[in-house]
Amino acid sequence: MQSRRKLNSGCRRRLTSASIFALTMLSLTATRALAVPAFAVQTGQPCEACHVGGFGPQLTVYGRDFKMHGYTARSDKFNVPLSAMMVASYVHTAQDQNPPADPHFGANDNWAVDQVSLFLAGGIGSHFGGFVQNTYDGIGRTFSWDNLDLRAITTTTIGGNDVLLGLDFNNSPTVQDTWNTLAAWGYPYTGSALAPGPAAGPMIGNFAQNTLGLTAYALVNKEIYIEAGAYGSPGTNFLRRLGADPYSPGNIHGLAPYVRVAYQKNYGDWNYQAGAFLMSARLFPGRDNSTGTSDRYTDVGFDASYQRNLPQKSTLTVNMRYTHEDQKLSASQILGAAQFASNSLDDLRFDTSYYWKGKVGGTFGFFHTWGSQDPILYGGNRTMNPDSTGLMFQVDGTPFGAAGSPFGPRFNMRVGIQYTLFTQFNGASNNWDGVGHNASDNNTVRIFSWLAY
């Protein structure tokens, strides 16, 4: 790769703008899939014990407790701590995508293996555990590290209160979270990079696999959750060796603080959670520090979830998240990647699902992103603003979530169909790009299969 020092100013500006756009698109379309049968073997429980609908990543109360306690619960002294996962899908959009989402594929009606992942996952004793995920991207045809979540925990009593204390080392802000509300594990739980997605999204979701962070957390009486820590950017050579793009979206200047608070309450058949989060990062866009200044992104938001266990092992869940992002784009403005030095972005997400007997389920989701205009930052659309709105529908089946797989206790699978409907896309409902494309042209049908072993 050409050295950043050798890039002239014009090339540097183009790379800065393109890298931010590319990672934003990736964060909105890449899969968030997680299914780790090694944990099921370790705990001696079927997948439905930890996961709503018998398949990851949506967690039950038991699954949240297992994760917060460092993945340490165990029924056997030893199990092979390896798992594998594959996601494949067919993608059809209302209109052909020109150019195609990837040069290896056509403008429409694409079949693809979206990803193949290998997990090293398990607990060691009663204080340490976690998982490391490595993934082959079937769209980009590359190997890279994926999610990393390593924990050290202990329990104690403080002032008569039962307290769980933990340290978490991870490579993606919010990947450590146990509620399916924040960026790393929010709906949709699986997707394809071949499906079109809006160009704008909060920066907190764009640091996956490009950062390393350490946070400390406490859970008091199984109700009050407090977490605080910071994230930094590894070096370019380190990220390259692991298959990540070191220039997207750039490198964090110093450390970026992260804070998470939540209150949860379990009433047996139902539970709820309400929380808030904050992350503030000073960023050299595209790792370009030639301007002598940096951009600053401050993301603050709140979230909530509700889960109810119904008769016949059925489950109803509701999740929501709102994020406000304040953007101070001093470096991007100098580099020609933004018109204004001060912008804002807001993002609202909501989803609800129902699973019957833990085998067949349906999910409805709503998303709305809006923000200030910027003729350069959003120069690829007619209105020069980031506004996008849509609905998502999914129906899926998981026949082996409660055990009974003909291929042994490690095998699980989910098959389903998704439909994404856009009422706004990159700033407008009609002619959003100025050359006649409408938001509805990006409406997408995706049929997927998701296997885990």
C-alpha beads as a LAMMPS data file, in Angstrom:
LAMMPS data file: protein, C-alpha beads

453 atoms
452 bonds

1 atom types
1 bond types

-500.0 500.0 xlo xhi
-500.0 500.0 ylo yhi
-500.0 500.0 zlo zhi

Masses

1 110.0

Atoms # bond

1 1 1 0.000 0.000 0.000
2 1 1 1.260 3.447 -0.814
3 1 1 2.644 5.293 2.186
4 1 1 0.447 8.052 3.576
5 1 1 3.454 10.407 3.566
6 1 1 3.730 10.097 -0.202
7 1 1 0.151 11.125 -0.885
8 1 1 -0.306 14.627 -2.210
9 1 1 -2.935 16.894 -0.665
10 1 1 -5.617 16.130 -3.251
11 1 1 -5.249 12.367 -2.944
12 1 1 -5.183 12.643 0.830
13 1 1 -8.457 14.539 0.872
14 1 1 -10.144 12.054 -1.421
15 1 1 -8.925 9.121 0.672
16 1 1 -10.077 10.795 3.886
17 1 1 -13.593 11.339 2.600
18 1 1 -13.801 7.933 0.922
19 1 1 -12.513 6.034 3.949
20 1 1 -15.093 7.560 6.283
21 1 1 -17.877 6.824 3.795
22 1 1 -16.676 3.260 3.186
23 1 1 -16.498 2.310 6.856
24 1 1 -19.880 3.866 7.558
25 1 1 -21.419 1.776 4.774
26 1 1 -19.652 -1.329 6.091
27 1 1 -20.868 -0.776 9.622
28 1 1 -24.465 -0.514 8.449
29 1 1 -24.454 -3.526 6.131
30 1 1 -21.996 -6.012 7.642
31 1 1 -23.293 -8.993 9.608
32 1 1 -23.554 -8.830 13.380
33 1 1 -23.999 -12.568 13.636
34 1 1 -22.911 -14.522 16.696
35 1 1 -23.643 -18.163 17.480
36 1 1 -21.231 -20.101 19.690
37 1 1 -22.209 -23.757 20.327
38 1 1 -19.024 -24.219 22.399
39 1 1 -20.774 -22.234 25.134
40 1 1 -23.804 -24.547 24.955
41 1 1 -21.565 -27.592 25.409
42 1 1 -19.677 -25.880 28.231
43 1 1 -22.831 -25.018 30.195
44 1 1 -24.700 -28.206 29.325
45 1 1 -27.647 -26.077 28.235
46 1 1 -29.355 -25.918 24.820
47 1 1 -28.976 -22.737 22.775
48 1 1 -32.460 -21.547 23.806
49 1 1 -31.281 -21.174 27.420
50 1 1 -29.044 -18.235 26.455
51 1 1 -30.715 -16.986 23.274
52 1 1 -34.195 -15.806 22.417
53 1 1 -35.586 -18.028 19.676
54 1 1 -32.880 -20.635 20.229
55 1 1 -30.193 -18.815 18.241
56 1 1 -27.845 -15.861 18.825
57 1 1 -27.210 -13.131 19.438
58 1 1 -30.401 -11.982 21.241
59 1 1 -29.912 -12.883 24.913
60 1 1 -32.227 -14.196 27.610
61 1 1 -31.789 -13.345 31.303
62 1 1 -29.655 -16.481 31.686
63 1 1 -27.558 -15.492 28.657
64 1 1 -26.928 -11.995 30.000
65 1 1 -25.875 -13.425 33.353
66 1 1 -23.548 -15.905 31.644
67 1 1 -21.894 -13.109 29.653
68 1 1 -21.561 -10.691 32.592
69 1 1 -19.989 -13.464 34.663
70 1 1 -17.225 -13.841 32.115
71 1 1 -18.571 -16.883 30.255
72 1 1 -17.435 -18.999 33.219
73 1 1 -20.509 -21.151 34.032
74 1 1 -19.654 -24.791 33.366
75 1 1 -21.232 -28.238 33.756
76 1 1 -18.250 -30.307 32.542
77 1 1 -14.625 -30.023 33.559
78 1 1 -13.523 -29.644 29.937
79 1 1 -14.957 -29.176 26.472
80 1 1 -13.321 -28.326 23.153
81 1 1 -13.557 -24.490 23.091
82 1 1 -14.000 -24.210 19.324
83 1 1 -17.018 -23.308 17.209
84 1 1 -17.677 -22.403 13.599
85 1 1 -20.369 -20.377 11.880
86 1 1 -21.450 -19.708 8.306
87 1 1 -23.973 -17.228 6.906
88 1 1 -25.126 -17.434 3.273
89 1 1 -27.837 -15.475 1.516
90 1 1 -29.633 -14.437 -1.650
91 1 1 -30.142 -10.673 -2.140
92 1 1 -32.611 -9.001 -4.492
93 1 1 -33.141 -5.216 -4.696
94 1 1 -36.112 -3.446 -6.292
95 1 1 -33.773 -1.923 -8.883
96 1 1 -30.331 -2.962 -10.066
97 1 1 -27.417 -1.508 -8.117
98 1 1 -25.126 0.352 -10.517
99 1 1 -22.317 0.024 -9.849
100 1 1 -22.711 -3.308 -8.014
101 1 1 -22.008 -3.383 -4.297
102 1 1 -18.871 -5.426 -5.010
103 1 1 -16.990 -6.032 -8.293
104 1 1 -17.187 -9.808 -7.770
105 1 1 -20.984 -9.721 -7.991
106 1 1 -23.695 -8.596 -10.357
107 1 1 -26.036 -5.624 -10.149
108 1 1 -28.847 -7.758 -8.684
109 1 1 -30.025 -11.230 -7.650
110 1 1 -26.807 -12.338 -5.959
111 1 1 -26.123 -15.555 -4.050
112 1 1 -23.188 -15.379 -1.667
113 1 1 -21.513 -16.846 1.378
114 1 1 -21.546 -13.699 3.504
115 1 1 -19.126 -14.933 6.127
116 1 1 -17.453 -17.965 7.660
117 1 1 -16.201 -17.590 11.223
118 1 1 -14.111 -19.649 13.626
119 1 1 -14.428 -19.050 17.385
120 1 1 -12.143 -19.810 20.290
121 1 1 -14.625 -19.487 23.141
122 1 1 -14.823 -20.608 26.738
123 1 1 -14.247 -19.982 30.414
124 1 1 -11.137 -20.747 32.449
125 1 1 -11.859 -21.458 36.096
126 1 1 -14.315 -19.142 37.811
127 1 1 -12.694 -15.792 36.988
128 1 1 -11.664 -15.706 33.315
129 1 1 -13.383 -16.259 29.993
130 1 1 -14.240 -14.827 26.618
131 1 1 -14.204 -15.439 22.915
132 1 1 -12.070 -14.588 19.891
133 1 1 -13.713 -14.601 16.450
134 1 1 -11.876 -14.725 13.137
135 1 1 -13.839 -14.341 9.908
136 1 1 -13.604 -14.918 6.190
137 1 1 -15.594 -12.249 4.368
138 1 1 -17.204 -13.981 1.413
139 1 1 -18.110 -10.658 -0.230
140 1 1 -14.743 -8.930 0.003
141 1 1 -12.916 -12.289 -0.109
142 1 1 -10.613 -11.425 2.774
143 1 1 -9.691 -12.859 6.174
144 1 1 -9.640 -10.670 9.281
145 1 1 -10.062 -10.674 13.015
146 1 1 -13.629 -10.092 14.090
147 1 1 -15.162 -9.703 17.541
148 1 1 -12.960 -9.962 20.623
149 1 1 -14.359 -10.064 24.169
150 1 1 -12.090 -11.183 27.042
151 1 1 -13.179 -10.879 30.676
152 1 1 -11.901 -11.180 34.224
153 1 1 -14.540 -11.215 36.981
154 1 1 -14.999 -11.637 40.706
155 1 1 -17.866 -11.342 43.156
156 1 1 -17.925 -9.613 46.511
157 1 1 -20.196 -7.941 49.046
158 1 1 -20.082 -4.175 49.582
159 1 1 -22.277 -2.555 52.218
160 1 1 -24.544 -5.571 52.288
161 1 1 -24.956 -5.517 48.494
162 1 1 -23.948 -8.376 46.198
163 1 1 -21.551 -6.953 43.616
164 1 1 -20.118 -8.477 40.461
165 1 1 -16.878 -6.772 39.395
166 1 1 -15.364 -7.226 35.950
167 1 1 -12.712 -6.095 33.508
168 1 1 -13.416 -6.367 29.797
169 1 1 -10.858 -6.191 26.969
170 1 1 -12.439 -5.883 23.528
171 1 1 -11.989 -4.472 20.028
172 1 1 -15.363 -2.829 19.396
173 1 1 -17.250 -0.365 21.602
174 1 1 -20.542 -1.957 22.810
175 1 1 -19.522 -5.525 21.856
176 1 1 -19.327 -6.190 25.613
177 1 1 -22.920 -5.067 26.169
178 1 1 -25.439 -7.706 27.281
179 1 1 -28.646 -6.060 26.036
180 1 1 -29.543 -6.181 22.345
181 1 1 -29.967 -2.444 22.056
182 1 1 -26.576 -0.913 21.242
183 1 1 -24.641 -0.868 17.977
184 1 1 -22.705 -4.145 18.181
185 1 1 -25.654 -6.490 18.832
186 1 1 -28.676 -4.452 17.751
187 1 1 -31.213 -5.593 15.167
188 1 1 -30.809 -6.705 12.412
189 1 1 -28.725 -9.513 13.844
190 1 1 -27.568 -10.649 10.430
191 1 1 -27.195 -8.815 7.126
192 1 1 -25.252 -8.758 3.882
193 1 1 -22.752 -6.287 2.463
194 1 1 -24.509 -6.799 -0.891
195 1 1 -27.631 -5.066 0.418
196 1 1 -27.691 -1.262 0.015
197 1 1 -27.562 0.808 3.190
198 1 1 -27.614 4.511 4.114
199 1 1 -24.311 6.337 4.077
200 1 1 -24.556 7.951 7.517
201 1 1 -24.516 6.484 11.003
202 1 1 -23.126 7.417 14.448
203 1 1 -19.384 6.996 14.783
204 1 1 -19.698 4.755 17.857
205 1 1 -20.684 1.931 15.521
206 1 1 -17.748 2.514 13.159
207 1 1 -14.878 1.541 15.462
208 1 1 -15.434 -2.215 15.262
209 1 1 -12.149 -4.118 14.760
210 1 1 -10.205 -0.824 14.484
211 1 1 -9.789 -0.160 18.207
212 1 1 -8.767 -1.845 21.434
213 1 1 -10.379 -0.920 24.715
214 1 1 -10.386 -1.805 28.387
215 1 1 -13.425 -1.162 30.563
216 1 1 -14.289 -1.920 34.169
217 1 1 -17.830 -2.759 35.198
218 1 1 -19.902 -3.459 38.280
219 1 1 -23.329 -5.071 38.653
220 1 1 -24.944 -4.318 42.017
221 1 1 -27.633 -6.697 43.287
222 1 1 -28.163 -7.885 39.700
223 1 1 -29.900 -4.566 38.990
224 1 1 -27.583 -1.545 38.723
225 1 1 -24.920 -1.723 36.020
226 1 1 -22.035 0.767 35.757
227 1 1 -19.187 0.574 33.233
228 1 1 -16.367 2.947 32.325
229 1 1 -13.196 2.694 30.273
230 1 1 -11.413 3.954 27.187
231 1 1 -10.478 2.963 23.632
232 1 1 -7.398 3.615 21.542
233 1 1 -6.236 2.836 18.009
234 1 1 -3.623 0.128 17.373
235 1 1 -0.841 0.820 14.878
236 1 1 -1.274 0.464 11.130
237 1 1 0.969 -2.613 10.859
238 1 1 -0.904 -4.364 13.663
239 1 1 -4.274 -3.791 11.976
240 1 1 -2.979 -4.775 8.538
241 1 1 -1.679 -8.084 9.875
242 1 1 -5.129 -8.794 11.297
243 1 1 -6.858 -7.944 8.014
244 1 1 -8.400 -4.633 9.120
245 1 1 -8.234 -1.350 7.217
246 1 1 -6.122 0.942 9.435
247 1 1 -7.293 4.131 7.658
248 1 1 -11.032 3.770 8.153
249 1 1 -12.248 5.840 9.812
250 1 1 -8.842 6.938 11.131
251 1 1 -6.981 6.746 14.400
252 1 1 -8.099 7.959 17.791
253 1 1 -5.932 10.750 19.191
254 1 1 -5.073 9.666 22.721
255 1 1 -7.867 7.696 24.355
256 1 1 -11.621 7.832 23.795
257 1 1 -13.644 7.496 27.024
258 1 1 -16.658 5.181 27.109
259 1 1 -19.344 5.154 29.826
260 1 1 -22.370 2.873 30.181
261 1 1 -25.030 2.810 32.903
262 1 1 -28.182 0.705 33.077
263 1 1 -30.872 -0.482 35.437
264 1 1 -32.457 -3.895 34.960
265 1 1 -35.169 -5.706 36.875
266 1 1 -36.296 -9.310 36.580
267 1 1 -39.815 -10.268 37.642
268 1 1 -39.637 -13.930 36.661
269 1 1 -41.758 -14.113 33.544
270 1 1 -40.752 -10.642 32.398
271 1 1 -37.887 -8.189 32.714
272 1 1 -36.927 -4.731 31.584
273 1 1 -33.859 -2.526 31.248
274 1 1 -33.257 1.206 30.814
275 1 1 -29.855 2.768 30.290
276 1 1 -27.618 5.407 28.791
277 1 1 -24.224 5.489 27.092
278 1 1 -21.537 7.975 26.042
279 1 1 -18.393 7.868 23.938
280 1 1 -16.212 10.800 22.915
281 1 1 -13.354 10.385 20.443
282 1 1 -10.844 12.777 18.920
283 1 1 -10.062 11.352 15.500
284 1 1 -7.438 11.956 12.831
285 1 1 -9.546 11.107 9.746
286 1 1 -7.824 8.583 7.531
287 1 1 -4.889 8.739 10.023
288 1 1 -3.983 12.134 8.536
289 1 1 -2.516 14.385 11.253
290 1 1 -0.995 16.910 8.853
291 1 1 -3.583 19.560 9.784
292 1 1 -2.328 19.818 13.356
293 1 1 -5.846 19.230 14.649
294 1 1 -8.394 16.439 14.867
295 1 1 -12.112 15.837 14.551
296 1 1 -14.167 15.167 17.674
297 1 1 -17.211 12.904 17.756
298 1 1 -19.324 12.809 20.919
299 1 1 -22.057 10.179 20.953
300 1 1 -24.565 10.184 23.791
301 1 1 -27.798 8.230 23.941
302 1 1 -30.274 6.152 25.852
303 1 1 -31.770 2.710 25.345
304 1 1 -34.382 0.393 26.791
305 1 1 -35.551 -3.197 26.458
306 1 1 -38.479 -5.339 27.568
307 1 1 -38.699 -9.117 27.478
308 1 1 -41.595 -11.374 28.433
309 1 1 -41.728 -15.162 28.573
310 1 1 -45.090 -16.434 27.380
311 1 1 -46.699 -19.897 27.574
312 1 1 -45.283 -22.728 25.427
313 1 1 -41.735 -21.303 25.575
314 1 1 -42.736 -18.265 23.531
315 1 1 -41.013 -14.900 23.978
316 1 1 -41.868 -11.278 23.261
317 1 1 -39.084 -8.663 23.168
318 1 1 -38.957 -4.916 22.541
319 1 1 -35.725 -2.934 22.103
320 1 1 -35.006 0.730 21.371
321 1 1 -32.012 3.068 21.083
322 1 1 -31.593 6.793 20.464
323 1 1 -28.187 8.324 19.723
324 1 1 -27.246 11.995 19.354
325 1 1 -23.849 12.734 17.850
326 1 1 -22.085 16.086 18.033
327 1 1 -19.436 16.436 15.301
328 1 1 -16.574 18.921 15.459
329 1 1 -14.904 18.394 12.078
330 1 1 -11.950 20.774 12.202
331 1 1 -9.533 18.376 10.508
332 1 1 -12.029 17.177 7.886
333 1 1 -12.877 20.774 6.993
334 1 1 -9.218 21.625 6.376
335 1 1 -8.762 18.426 4.359
336 1 1 -11.761 19.248 2.191
337 1 1 -13.882 16.334 3.458
338 1 1 -16.506 18.543 5.153
339 1 1 -17.942 21.978 4.424
340 1 1 -18.725 22.886 8.025
341 1 1 -16.671 22.438 11.179
342 1 1 -19.741 21.752 13.302
343 1 1 -22.447 19.194 12.443
344 1 1 -24.850 16.897 14.239
345 1 1 -26.416 13.505 13.601
346 1 1 -29.328 11.730 15.289
347 1 1 -30.280 8.068 15.046
348 1 1 -33.381 6.269 16.348
349 1 1 -33.847 2.483 16.316
350 1 1 -36.756 0.318 17.464
351 1 1 -37.524 -3.379 17.086
352 1 1 -39.929 -5.922 18.481
353 1 1 -39.963 -9.696 18.023
354 1 1 -42.117 -12.677 18.911
355 1 1 -40.873 -16.279 18.940
356 1 1 -43.323 -19.158 19.165
357 1 1 -42.043 -22.174 21.102
358 1 1 -38.506 -20.900 20.498
359 1 1 -38.633 -22.156 16.927
360 1 1 -40.479 -19.750 14.635
361 1 1 -40.282 -15.998 15.001
362 1 1 -40.962 -12.655 13.440
363 1 1 -39.256 -9.296 13.974
364 1 1 -40.295 -5.788 12.996
365 1 1 -37.789 -2.929 13.051
366 1 1 -37.866 0.812 12.418
367 1 1 -34.900 3.141 11.854
368 1 1 -34.630 6.878 11.295
369 1 1 -31.392 8.835 10.847
370 1 1 -31.325 12.610 10.417
371 1 1 -28.854 15.469 10.787
372 1 1 -27.475 18.780 9.586
373 1 1 -26.690 19.534 5.951
374 1 1 -23.146 19.488 4.626
375 1 1 -22.523 19.906 0.870
376 1 1 -19.215 18.010 0.982
377 1 1 -19.825 15.391 3.669
378 1 1 -23.084 14.399 1.987
379 1 1 -22.194 15.561 -1.503
380 1 1 -23.267 12.245 -3.012
381 1 1 -26.941 13.074 -2.650
382 1 1 -29.214 15.823 -3.921
383 1 1 -30.291 17.319 -0.591
384 1 1 -26.830 17.199 1.004
385 1 1 -28.209 15.790 4.266
386 1 1 -27.964 12.307 5.860
387 1 1 -31.675 11.616 6.378
388 1 1 -32.716 7.981 5.939
389 1 1 -35.818 6.174 7.179
390 1 1 -37.028 2.631 6.788
391 1 1 -38.717 -0.484 8.068
392 1 1 -37.365 -4.013 8.393
393 1 1 -39.335 -7.255 8.563
394 1 1 -37.946 -10.710 9.265
395 1 1 -39.449 -14.184 9.617
396 1 1 -37.190 -17.093 10.573
397 1 1 -37.146 -20.624 11.890
398 1 1 -34.744 -22.407 14.257
399 1 1 -35.601 -26.119 14.476
400 1 1 -32.795 -27.251 16.810
401 1 1 -32.536 -24.461 19.408
402 1 1 -33.917 -26.765 22.109
403 1 1 -31.577 -29.645 21.110
404 1 1 -32.510 -32.675 19.035
405 1 1 -30.213 -31.909 16.115
406 1 1 -29.462 -34.961 13.916
407 1 1 -25.850 -33.759 13.698
408 1 1 -25.145 -33.660 17.429
409 1 1 -25.500 -31.102 20.234
410 1 1 -23.129 -28.605 18.627
411 1 1 -25.143 -28.142 15.457
412 1 1 -27.719 -25.381 15.172
413 1 1 -29.245 -23.509 12.280
414 1 1 -31.592 -20.685 11.416
415 1 1 -33.201 -19.923 8.055
416 1 1 -35.166 -16.799 7.321
417 1 1 -36.262 -14.033 5.031
418 1 1 -35.780 -10.281 5.512
419 1 1 -37.429 -7.369 3.768
420 1 1 -36.097 -3.808 4.091
421 1 1 -38.278 -0.918 2.937
422 1 1 -36.873 2.606 2.594
423 1 1 -39.097 5.689 2.745
424 1 1 -36.008 7.955 2.713
425 1 1 -32.512 7.132 1.524
426 1 1 -29.488 9.444 1.814
427 1 1 -31.531 12.605 2.085
428 1 1 -34.716 12.148 0.067
429 1 1 -37.597 9.884 -0.891
430 1 1 -37.442 10.654 -4.620
431 1 1 -34.438 11.305 -6.856
432 1 1 -32.117 11.193 -3.844
433 1 1 -28.914 11.218 -5.917
434 1 1 -30.006 13.777 -8.510
435 1 1 -29.973 11.256 -11.363
436 1 1 -33.398 9.727 -10.842
437 1 1 -32.931 7.035 -8.178
438 1 1 -35.631 6.798 -5.511
439 1 1 -35.414 5.502 -1.959
440 1 1 -37.701 2.588 -2.856
441 1 1 -35.207 1.430 -5.516
442 1 1 -33.143 0.119 -2.589
443 1 1 -35.920 -1.988 -1.079
444 1 1 -34.328 -5.370 -0.471
445 1 1 -35.412 -8.977 -0.099
446 1 1 -32.822 -11.226 1.539
447 1 1 -33.184 -14.963 2.081
448 1 1 -30.565 -16.349 4.446
449 1 1 -29.278 -19.499 6.066
450 1 1 -27.198 -19.339 9.226
451 1 1 -25.367 -22.433 10.451
452 1 1 -23.379 -22.953 13.649
453 1 1 -21.394 -25.905 14.958

Bonds

1 1 1 2
2 1 2 3
3 1 3 4
4 1 4 5
5 1 5 6
6 1 6 7
7 1 7 8
8 1 8 9
9 1 9 10
10 1 10 11
11 1 11 12
12 1 12 13
13 1 13 14
14 1 14 15
15 1 15 16
16 1 16 17
17 1 17 18
18 1 18 19
19 1 19 20
20 1 20 21
21 1 21 22
22 1 22 23
23 1 23 24
24 1 24 25
25 1 25 26
26 1 26 27
27 1 27 28
28 1 28 29
29 1 29 30
30 1 30 31
31 1 31 32
32 1 32 33
33 1 33 34
34 1 34 35
35 1 35 36
36 1 36 37
37 1 37 38
38 1 38 39
39 1 39 40
40 1 40 41
41 1 41 42
42 1 42 43
43 1 43 44
44 1 44 45
45 1 45 46
46 1 46 47
47 1 47 48
48 1 48 49
49 1 49 50
50 1 50 51
51 1 51 52
52 1 52 53
53 1 53 54
54 1 54 55
55 1 55 56
56 1 56 57
57 1 57 58
58 1 58 59
59 1 59 60
60 1 60 61
61 1 61 62
62 1 62 63
63 1 63 64
64 1 64 65
65 1 65 66
66 1 66 67
67 1 67 68
68 1 68 69
69 1 69 70
70 1 70 71
71 1 71 72
72 1 72 73
73 1 73 74
74 1 74 75
75 1 75 76
76 1 76 77
77 1 77 78
78 1 78 79
79 1 79 80
80 1 80 81
81 1 81 82
82 1 82 83
83 1 83 84
84 1 84 85
85 1 85 86
86 1 86 87
87 1 87 88
88 1 88 89
89 1 89 90
90 1 90 91
91 1 91 92
92 1 92 93
93 1 93 94
94 1 94 95
95 1 95 96
96 1 96 97
97 1 97 98
98 1 98 99
99 1 99 100
100 1 100 101
101 1 101 102
102 1 102 103
103 1 103 104
104 1 104 105
105 1 105 106
106 1 106 107
107 1 107 108
108 1 108 109
109 1 109 110
110 1 110 111
111 1 111 112
112 1 112 113
113 1 113 114
114 1 114 115
115 1 115 116
116 1 116 117
117 1 117 118
118 1 118 119
119 1 119 120
120 1 120 121
121 1 121 122
122 1 122 123
123 1 123 124
124 1 124 125
125 1 125 126
126 1 126 127
127 1 127 128
128 1 128 129
129 1 129 130
130 1 130 131
131 1 131 132
132 1 132 133
133 1 133 134
134 1 134 135
135 1 135 136
136 1 136 137
137 1 137 138
138 1 138 139
139 1 139 140
140 1 140 141
141 1 141 142
142 1 142 143
143 1 143 144
144 1 144 145
145 1 145 146
146 1 146 147
147 1 147 148
148 1 148 149
149 1 149 150
150 1 150 151
151 1 151 152
152 1 152 153
153 1 153 154
154 1 154 155
155 1 155 156
156 1 156 157
157 1 157 158
158 1 158 159
159 1 159 160
160 1 160 161
161 1 161 162
162 1 162 163
163 1 163 164
164 1 164 165
165 1 165 166
166 1 166 167
167 1 167 168
168 1 168 169
169 1 169 170
170 1 170 171
171 1 171 172
172 1 172 173
173 1 173 174
174 1 174 175
175 1 175 176
176 1 176 177
177 1 177 178
178 1 178 179
179 1 179 180
180 1 180 181
181 1 181 182
182 1 182 183
183 1 183 184
184 1 184 185
185 1 185 186
186 1 186 187
187 1 187 188
188 1 188 189
189 1 189 190
190 1 190 191
191 1 191 192
192 1 192 193
193 1 193 194
194 1 194 195
195 1 195 196
196 1 196 197
197 1 197 198
198 1 198 199
199 1 199 200
200 1 200 201
201 1 201 202
202 1 202 203
203 1 203 204
204 1 204 205
205 1 205 206
206 1 206 207
207 1 207 208
208 1 208 209
209 1 209 210
210 1 210 211
211 1 211 212
212 1 212 213
213 1 213 214
214 1 214 215
215 1 215 216
216 1 216 217
217 1 217 218
218 1 218 219
219 1 219 220
220 1 220 221
221 1 221 222
222 1 222 223
223 1 223 224
224 1 224 225
225 1 225 226
226 1 226 227
227 1 227 228
228 1 228 229
229 1 229 230
230 1 230 231
231 1 231 232
232 1 232 233
233 1 233 234
234 1 234 235
235 1 235 236
236 1 236 237
237 1 237 238
238 1 238 239
239 1 239 240
240 1 240 241
241 1 241 242
242 1 242 243
243 1 243 244
244 1 244 245
245 1 245 246
246 1 246 247
247 1 247 248
248 1 248 249
249 1 249 250
250 1 250 251
251 1 251 252
252 1 252 253
253 1 253 254
254 1 254 255
255 1 255 256
256 1 256 257
257 1 257 258
258 1 258 259
259 1 259 260
260 1 260 261
261 1 261 262
262 1 262 263
263 1 263 264
264 1 264 265
265 1 265 266
266 1 266 267
267 1 267 268
268 1 268 269
269 1 269 270
270 1 270 271
271 1 271 272
272 1 272 273
273 1 273 274
274 1 274 275
275 1 275 276
276 1 276 277
277 1 277 278
278 1 278 279
279 1 279 280
280 1 280 281
281 1 281 282
282 1 282 283
283 1 283 284
284 1 284 285
285 1 285 286
286 1 286 287
287 1 287 288
288 1 288 289
289 1 289 290
290 1 290 291
291 1 291 292
292 1 292 293
293 1 293 294
294 1 294 295
295 1 295 296
296 1 296 297
297 1 297 298
298 1 298 299
299 1 299 300
300 1 300 301
301 1 301 302
302 1 302 303
303 1 303 304
304 1 304 305
305 1 305 306
306 1 306 307
307 1 307 308
308 1 308 309
309 1 309 310
310 1 310 311
311 1 311 312
312 1 312 313
313 1 313 314
314 1 314 315
315 1 315 316
316 1 316 317
317 1 317 318
318 1 318 319
319 1 319 320
320 1 320 321
321 1 321 322
322 1 322 323
323 1 323 324
324 1 324 325
325 1 325 326
326 1 326 327
327 1 327 328
328 1 328 329
329 1 329 330
330 1 330 331
331 1 331 332
332 1 332 333
333 1 333 334
334 1 334 335
335 1 335 336
336 1 336 337
337 1 337 338
338 1 338 339
339 1 339 340
340 1 340 341
341 1 341 342
342 1 342 343
343 1 343 344
344 1 344 345
345 1 345 346
346 1 346 347
347 1 347 348
348 1 348 349
349 1 349 350
350 1 350 351
351 1 351 352
352 1 352 353
353 1 353 354
354 1 354 355
355 1 355 356
356 1 356 357
357 1 357 358
358 1 358 359
359 1 359 360
360 1 360 361
361 1 361 362
362 1 362 363
363 1 363 364
364 1 364 365
365 1 365 366
366 1 366 367
367 1 367 368
368 1 368 369
369 1 369 370
370 1 370 371
371 1 371 372
372 1 372 373
373 1 373 374
374 1 374 375
375 1 375 376
376 1 376 377
377 1 377 378
378 1 378 379
379 1 379 380
380 1 380 381
381 1 381 382
382 1 382 383
383 1 383 384
384 1 384 385
385 1 385 386
386 1 386 387
387 1 387 388
388 1 388 389
389 1 389 390
390 1 390 391
391 1 391 392
392 1 392 393
393 1 393 394
394 1 394 395
395 1 395 396
396 1 396 397
397 1 397 398
398 1 398 399
399 1 399 400
400 1 400 401
401 1 401 402
402 1 402 403
403 1 403 404
404 1 404 405
405 1 405 406
406 1 406 407
407 1 407 408
408 1 408 409
409 1 409 410
410 1 410 411
411 1 411 412
412 1 412 413
413 1 413 414
414 1 414 415
415 1 415 416
416 1 416 417
417 1 417 418
418 1 418 419
419 1 419 420
420 1 420 421
421 1 421 422
422 1 422 423
423 1 423 424
424 1 424 425
425 1 425 426
426 1 426 427
427 1 427 428
428 1 428 429
429 1 429 430
430 1 430 431
431 1 431 432
432 1 432 433
433 1 433 434
434 1 434 435
435 1 435 436
436 1 436 437
437 1 437 438
438 1 438 439
439 1 439 440
440 1 440 441
441 1 441 442
442 1 442 443
443 1 443 444
444 1 444 445
445 1 445 446
446 1 446 447
447 1 447 448
448 1 448 449
449 1 449 450
450 1 450 451
451 1 451 452
452 1 452 453
